[in-house]
Amino acid sequence: MRRGLLLSISLALLGSVAATPVAQTQQSPALSFDFYRTHVEPIFLKPRDAGQGAGRACASCHVSVASRLRLQPLSPGAVAWTEEESRQNFQLAAALVTAGEPLKSRLLLHALAAEAGGDPTHSGGKFWQSQNDPEWQTLAAWVQGASDASGSAGAKAVQATLPTGPSLDYEFFRTRVEPIFLARRPGHARCYACHALGAGEGNAPNAMRLQLLSPGSATWNEEQSRKNFEAVRQKVVPGNLLASPLLIHPLRYEAGGDQWHGGGAQFTSANDPEWQTIAAWVQGHNAANEGTLTGKVLTTQDYTRAPSLASTTANPAPSAPSDRAVQGLKPRIIQTNMAGDNLHIIDPATNRIVGEITGIEANHGVAAAPDGGRLYVSNEADRTVDVVDTKTLKVFKQIPLSGPPNNLAISKDGRRLYQAIHGEPYGVDVIDTVTLANVKRLPLDGMQIHNTYVTPDGKYVLAASDDRTFTVAVIDQKTEEPVYSIKFTNRPRPLTFYTNPDGSTKWVLAGLSELHGFVVADFATGEEIHRIKFPDLGGPVKMQLVRAATGNPSHGIGVQPDNKAVWVTDRLYNVVHAYSLPDLKYLGAVPVAVDPFWMTFTPDSKFVYVANDASASVSAIDTQSMKEVARIPVGQVPKRNITAMLP
């Protein structure tokens, strides 16, 4: 199936993108021991930073772990191998390469990022994010037959022996490719929103970084474009479309693209004119021959930003929230679309979309006023909280924030919003919903806050960090002062609450990074009291290809409103697990679409709605029969969702 999809990409290019032949090696070169010992073997001993692979030298695993590259242990006190030891290592390394074929050599592919053409996984992590990495090129040069052990000659061998593709034309990039990053597509966030403004996954360590536009400018200047060109070229392999992350990462999975992209499926097929324009650039087209391509030429009208609403006062603000809920409201599922510019409103009685809110790019979190009159949406692109009138479904106010927002929560009386600030200056912004003003910032010792919550009884606000403090700050809602913290063993992902009979909070249940399961902490003491690992379901791990899934294998958790069960998403197997409460007895798993994330329940606990991040859908699950009863198409990269009572 997958091979057929990739073939369809190639067929889509015929007639519009000329193929560039890759030079083939006529005779397999010999592998040089001297070059190996001088240039390759030191790579295995090189200390690694925390962000590189597993954060330690290759040898730290490969001298002790049973693998095909079982290196010799160093002699006591030695910092390098003896010649005899190196020759034994050489034999092992040589067995993991195909001479003359770097891209068929396990030694080069296993620790290379998947989106750069490497293997899906490597237990030691990914050390090289691109085939342009100097270490990767050194290994490639050895495989290609580099033999001189001197530094200068070895460096020349790296460049001389690697296959070369066509050159990438700057003018074609600036006039044809670069405008694509600013283009608006209905239902999508712009590439610029994540890769320049830092929304969504744009702040990931290996993400492509575009320059910020100058204030008031609709496009980049020459200097900025040159920097963009250098950044973008790192995401392509000239002449090789299928090895170029720039083309494969944002392409729909069913059309041959990557299984997951934080920005969603920007291109539905390889026939998309914009995709073909980028493909033409990767294949070496230049400004002189651009007229041979199909598709339109983008202009500034395609990407000019709509006016900001931050100072708009045309629509009057609703009155302050009422102390009691308005009667006659109906339950609605509000689904954000992280890589889109819209939110969807689902009627749980029919499992159909009954409303859409547009114009909020890279929307992260949503909260509802208790009287149903407003929705509050965190807007990562504009760094605002956007206020929506639920009668018109229009944004009438944007509230500026201190930094880039993530999730938000609303107080039980609806008078305060607590907005997580994920970038500098970090902490939590407090918004008064009566005046619609940002009135306070809670620094929280500079913690990088990802999610905020209000306990079911309304007494506390919880602010969960996304940094190495592994901490959740517990804040008194009345005083808005921190009172204590809960320390976990890794980054806390979504949280939920199990309550006492009087409604007070008894437990905090949380997913953690790198835990295929969840933990339970006593709310009063902050101590972990249970750690639950998901059962082994057998069969293939469906999402093992996705690094984000393996790092955060569970990213959704919720306790039913009736307090009888907790549901937890499993991103590795694309299921949702259920456990009874309070005994935490396993009830079973429900298969859903690819990459289940956040969830929300109907007020009667009969149904749970799960956002499927990589599938652009929401699964409706009957909690009694434990079966998926509907799959509802929504927008790009749906994540956070809530149940709101709306008119």
SVG drawing of the C-alpha trace seen along z (x, -y; Angstrom):
<svg xmlns="http://www.w3.org/2000/svg" viewBox="-35 -50 82 60">
<polyline fill="none" stroke="black" stroke-width="0.4" points="0.0,0.0 2.7,-2.5 4.9,-1.6 1.9,-2.3 1.4,-5.7 5.0,-6.7 4.7,-5.5 1.7,-7.8 3.9,-10.8 6.4,-9.9 3.7,-9.6 2.2,-13.0 5.5,-14.6 5.7,-13.4 5.3,-16.1 5.8,-18.9 9.0,-18.1 12.0,-16.7 13.8,-13.9 17.5,-14.3 19.6,-11.1 21.7,-10.1 25.2,-8.9 25.7,-5.2 28.9,-3.6 30.2,-1.2 32.4,0.8 32.1,1.1 35.0,-0.8 37.2,0.7 36.6,-0.5 39.7,-2.1 40.8,-1.1 43.0,-4.2 40.2,-6.6 37.8,-4.6 40.1,-4.8 41.0,-8.5 37.7,-9.9 34.8,-7.5 35.7,-5.8 36.0,-9.1 32.3,-9.7 31.4,-6.7 33.2,-8.3 32.0,-11.8 30.0,-13.1 26.5,-14.3 24.4,-17.1 21.0,-16.4 19.2,-17.3 21.3,-14.9 19.9,-11.4 19.8,-9.9 22.2,-12.5 25.3,-10.3 28.0,-8.9 27.3,-6.0 29.9,-3.9 28.1,-4.2 25.4,-1.8 27.3,0.1 30.0,1.4 27.4,3.1 24.1,3.5 23.7,6.6 23.4,5.2 24.9,5.7 27.4,3.0 28.9,4.4 32.0,2.3 35.0,3.3 35.1,2.0 37.8,-0.6 40.7,0.5 40.7,-1.0 41.8,-4.6 41.9,-4.7 40.1,-7.4 40.4,-5.6 40.7,-2.1 44.0,-0.2 44.7,0.7 43.7,4.3 40.4,3.2 39.8,0.7 40.3,3.5 37.6,5.6 35.3,2.5 36.1,2.0 34.9,5.4 31.6,4.9 31.1,1.4 31.9,2.7 29.3,5.4 26.7,2.6 27.4,0.8 27.0,1.4 30.2,0.1 29.5,-2.7 25.9,-3.0 25.5,-5.4 21.7,-5.3 21.6,-1.5 23.9,-1.4 22.4,-0.6 25.2,-2.4 24.2,-5.7 20.4,-5.3 19.8,-4.0 20.7,-7.2 19.5,-9.5 16.2,-11.3 13.4,-9.5 12.3,-12.7 15.8,-13.0 15.6,-9.5 16.7,-7.5 15.2,-4.5 11.9,-5.0 13.4,-4.4 16.8,-4.0 16.8,-3.2 19.7,-5.6 17.8,-8.5 18.5,-10.4 22.0,-12.0 21.8,-13.5 18.8,-15.6 20.1,-15.9 22.3,-14.2 24.3,-17.5 25.4,-16.8 29.3,-16.8 29.4,-13.5 26.9,-11.8 29.0,-13.0 32.2,-11.7 30.6,-8.3 29.2,-8.6 32.7,-9.5 34.1,-6.3 31.4,-4.2 32.2,-5.8 35.8,-4.9 37.7,-7.8 41.1,-6.5 43.4,-9.3 43.7,-9.5 44.8,-13.2 42.3,-15.7 42.4,-17.9 42.4,-15.1 39.6,-13.4 37.5,-16.6 38.0,-16.7 37.0,-13.1 33.7,-13.8 32.7,-16.3 34.2,-14.5 32.7,-11.1 29.1,-11.9 26.6,-11.9 25.6,-15.4 22.2,-16.6 21.2,-19.7 21.9,-23.1 19.1,-25.0 18.3,-28.3 17.9,-31.2 15.8,-33.4 13.4,-30.6 13.2,-30.0 12.4,-33.7 9.9,-34.3 8.1,-30.9 8.8,-28.9 9.0,-31.5 5.5,-32.9 4.0,-29.5 5.1,-29.8 3.0,-32.9 0.0,-31.7 -3.4,-31.3 -5.3,-28.1 -8.9,-27.8 -8.9,-25.6 -5.1,-25.8 -2.7,-27.8 0.0,-29.3 3.5,-27.7 4.7,-31.1 2.5,-30.7 4.5,-27.8 7.8,-28.1 8.3,-31.8 5.9,-32.8 6.6,-29.6 3.0,-28.3 2.3,-24.6 5.3,-22.4 7.3,-25.3 9.5,-25.5 10.5,-21.9 14.4,-21.5 14.6,-20.4 11.9,-22.5 12.6,-24.7 13.1,-28.3 11.8,-31.1 12.6,-34.8 10.0,-37.1 8.6,-39.7 9.6,-43.2 6.8,-45.3 4.2,-46.3 5.8,-44.2 3.9,-41.7 7.0,-39.8 10.6,-39.2 13.4,-41.6 16.5,-40.3 18.6,-39.6 15.7,-37.7 15.1,-35.7 18.7,-34.7 18.5,-33.4 15.3,-31.6 17.0,-30.0 19.7,-28.6 17.3,-27.3 15.0,-25.7 17.7,-24.0 18.6,-22.0 15.2,-20.2 15.7,-19.0 17.9,-16.5 18.5,-18.2 17.2,-15.9 15.5,-13.5 11.9,-14.4 11.0,-11.5 14.0,-12.1 13.2,-15.8 11.3,-16.5 10.1,-19.8 8.0,-17.9 7.1,-14.7 6.4,-16.2 3.4,-18.4 2.0,-16.0 -1.2,-14.0 -0.2,-10.6 -2.7,-8.8 -0.9,-10.5 2.5,-9.3 3.5,-11.8 4.7,-11.4 2.4,-9.8 2.4,-13.0 3.1,-16.7 2.5,-19.2 1.2,-21.6 -1.3,-19.1 -1.6,-18.0 -0.9,-21.3 -1.0,-19.4 -3.6,-16.8 -1.6,-15.2 1.5,-15.5 -0.7,-17.1 -1.1,-20.2 0.4,-23.1 2.3,-24.4 3.7,-21.0 4.9,-20.8 6.4,-24.2 8.5,-23.1 9.3,-19.8 10.5,-21.8 12.9,-23.8 14.3,-20.6 14.8,-19.2 16.9,-22.2 14.5,-24.5 15.5,-28.2 13.9,-31.5 14.7,-31.2 12.7,-28.0 9.9,-28.6 7.3,-29.0 7.4,-25.3 5.7,-24.5 2.0,-24.2 0.2,-26.2 -0.3,-29.8 2.3,-32.4 1.6,-33.6 1.3,-37.3 1.1,-39.3 -2.7,-39.0 -2.3,-35.3 -0.7,-35.9 -1.5,-39.4 -2.6,-39.2 -6.1,-40.3 -6.3,-43.3 -5.8,-42.5 -8.8,-42.6 -6.8,-43.6 -8.2,-47.2 -11.6,-46.4 -14.6,-47.8 -17.2,-47.6 -19.0,-44.7 -20.1,-45.6 -18.8,-43.3 -21.5,-41.1 -22.3,-41.9 -20.4,-40.3 -21.1,-36.5 -24.1,-35.8 -23.7,-34.1 -26.1,-31.4 -26.3,-29.4 -28.9,-30.5 -31.6,-27.9 -32.2,-26.2 -28.6,-25.6 -27.5,-22.6 -24.4,-20.5 -21.9,-21.1 -18.4,-19.6 -16.0,-22.4 -13.0,-21.1 -9.9,-23.1 -7.8,-22.6 -4.2,-23.3 -2.9,-23.6 -6.0,-25.3 -7.7,-28.6 -11.0,-27.3 -12.8,-25.5 -15.7,-23.1 -18.9,-22.8 -20.4,-19.3 -23.9,-18.4 -23.5,-15.2 -27.2,-14.3 -26.5,-13.9 -22.7,-13.7 -22.8,-16.4 -21.0,-19.7 -23.5,-22.4 -21.2,-25.5 -17.7,-26.7 -15.6,-29.6 -13.2,-30.9 -10.3,-33.3 -8.4,-32.1 -5.0,-30.8 -3.2,-28.1 -5.9,-27.9 -4.6,-26.0 -7.1,-26.0 -10.7,-26.9 -12.9,-27.7 -16.6,-28.5 -18.4,-31.1 -20.8,-29.4 -23.8,-31.3 -22.9,-30.1 -22.5,-33.6 -18.8,-33.5 -16.0,-31.2 -12.4,-32.1 -9.8,-30.8 -6.0,-31.0 -4.5,-32.2 -0.9,-31.2 -0.3,-33.2 -1.4,-36.5 -0.5,-35.7 -3.9,-36.7 -7.0,-35.3 -9.8,-35.7 -13.3,-36.3 -16.1,-34.7 -19.8,-35.7 -21.6,-32.3 -24.7,-33.7 -22.8,-35.0 -19.7,-32.7 -17.6,-35.8 -14.5,-37.1 -15.2,-40.5 -12.2,-41.1 -8.6,-40.0 -6.8,-40.3 -3.0,-40.7 -0.8,-38.3 2.6,-38.5 4.0,-35.6 3.1,-32.7 0.0,-30.9 -0.9,-27.3 -3.9,-26.0 -6.3,-28.0 -8.9,-27.4 -11.8,-29.4 -12.8,-29.9 -16.0,-28.2 -17.8,-31.6 -16.5,-32.5 -14.9,-35.8 -11.2,-34.8 -9.2,-33.1 -5.9,-31.4 -3.8,-31.4 -0.7,-29.2 2.4,-31.0 4.7,-28.5 7.5,-30.9 9.2,-33.9 8.3,-35.3 6.5,-32.1 4.1,-31.6 0.4,-32.3 -1.5,-35.4 -4.7,-36.2 -7.6,-37.7 -10.6,-39.5 -13.6,-38.5 -15.7,-41.4 -13.3,-44.0 -11.7,-41.7 -8.3,-42.8 -5.0,-41.0 -4.8,-42.1 -2.0,-40.0 0.9,-37.7 1.8,-34.8 5.6,-34.2 5.7,-30.7 9.5,-30.8 9.8,-31.1 8.2,-27.7 7.3,-27.0 3.5,-26.4 1.8,-24.2 -1.7,-23.5 -3.8,-25.1 -6.8,-23.6 -9.4,-24.6 -10.3,-21.8 -14.0,-20.6 -14.8,-22.5 -13.3,-25.7 -10.9,-26.2 -7.6,-25.7 -5.9,-26.4 -3.2,-24.0 -0.4,-25.1 1.5,-22.2 5.0,-22.8 6.5,-21.6 10.1,-21.8 12.5,-19.7 11.1,-20.8 8.4,-18.2 6.2,-20.3 2.5,-21.2 2.0,-24.4 -1.2,-24.4 -2.6,-28.0 -5.3,-29.2 -8.1,-30.5 -9.3,-33.2 -5.9,-34.7 -4.2,-33.7 -1.1,-32.7 0.8,-29.4 0.3,-27.2 2.3,-24.1 3.4,-22.0 3.2,-18.4 6.4,-16.9 6.3,-14.2 9.1,-12.0 8.8,-13.4 6.9,-16.2 3.2,-16.1 1.0,-15.9 -2.8,-16.4 -4.3,-16.0 -7.7,-15.1 -9.3,-14.9 -11.0,-12.3 -13.2,-13.8 -14.4,-13.0 -18.1,-12.6 -18.3,-16.2 -16.8,-17.4 -13.4,-18.2 -10.3,-16.9 -9.0,-13.6 -6.6,-12.6 -4.8,-14.1 -4.3,-11.6 -1.7,-12.5 0.0,-11.2 3.8,-11.7 6.3,-12.0 7.9,-8.6 5.4,-6.7 3.1,-4.3 0.5,-4.6 -0.4,-7.1 0.1,-8.0 -2.1,-8.9 -1.1,-11.5 -2.7,-12.2 -3.9,-15.8 -3.5,-16.6 0.1,-15.4 1.3,-15.6 2.7,-12.1 2.4,-9.5 0.3,-6.6 -0.3,-4.6 1.5,-4.0 -0.4,-2.2 1.2,-0.8 -1.0,0.0 -1.4,3.7 0.5,5.2 -2.0,5.4 0.2,7.5 0.7,6.9 2.5,4.0 3.1,0.7 1.2,-1.5 2.6,-4.9 6.3,-3.9 7.3,-5.9 6.3,-9.1 8.9,-10.5 6.3,-12.7 4.2,-9.7 7.1,-7.6 8.2,-10.6 4.6,-11.2 2.8,-7.9 -0.3,-9.1 -1.6,-12.6 -5.2,-12.6 -6.9,-11.6 -10.3,-12.3 -12.5,-11.2 -16.2,-10.7 -18.5,-13.3 -20.1,-10.5 -16.6,-9.8 -16.9,-6.1 -14.1,-5.6 -11.0,-7.2 -10.2,-7.1 -6.7,-7.4 -5.4,-7.7 -2.7,-5.4 -0.9,-7.0 1.2,-4.0 -1.7,-1.6 -4.4,-4.1 -6.8,-3.1 -8.4,-4.6 -8.1,-2.6 -10.7,-2.6 -10.2,-1.9 -12.8,-1.8 -12.6,-4.2 -11.6,-4.1 -10.2,-0.6 -8.4,-1.2 -9.5,2.1 -8.9,2.4 -12.1,2.3 -10.7,2.6 -9.6,0.6 -11.5,-1.0 -9.8,-1.4 -10.0,-4.8 -8.3,-6.7 -4.6,-7.6 -3.1,-9.4 -5.8,-9.9 -5.2,-13.0 -7.5,-15.0 -11.0,-14.0 -14.2,-15.4 -17.4,-13.8 -21.1,-14.5 -22.5,-15.7 -24.4,-12.4 -21.1,-10.4 -22.6,-8.3 -20.2,-9.4 -16.6,-10.5 -15.2,-12.4 -11.6,-11.9 -9.6,-14.1 -7.5,-12.2 -4.6,-14.4 -3.1,-12.9 -6.5,-11.9 -8.3,-15.2 -11.3,-13.6 -13.1,-13.1 -14.2,-9.7 -17.4,-9.4 -17.3,-6.5 -20.2,-4.9 -18.8,-4.5 -21.2,-1.6 -20.8,0.5 -17.2,-0.7 -17.5,-1.0 -16.8,-3.9 -20.2,-5.0 -19.2,-7.9 -16.1,-9.4 -16.5,-13.1 -14.2,-14.9 -12.9,-18.1 -9.9,-20.4 -6.2,-20.1 -4.5,-18.6 -7.4,-18.6 -6.2,-18.5 -7.8,-20.2 -11.6,-19.9 -14.2,-20.8 -17.9,-20.3 -19.7,-23.6 -23.4,-24.5 -24.4,-26.9 -27.6,-28.5"/>
</svg>
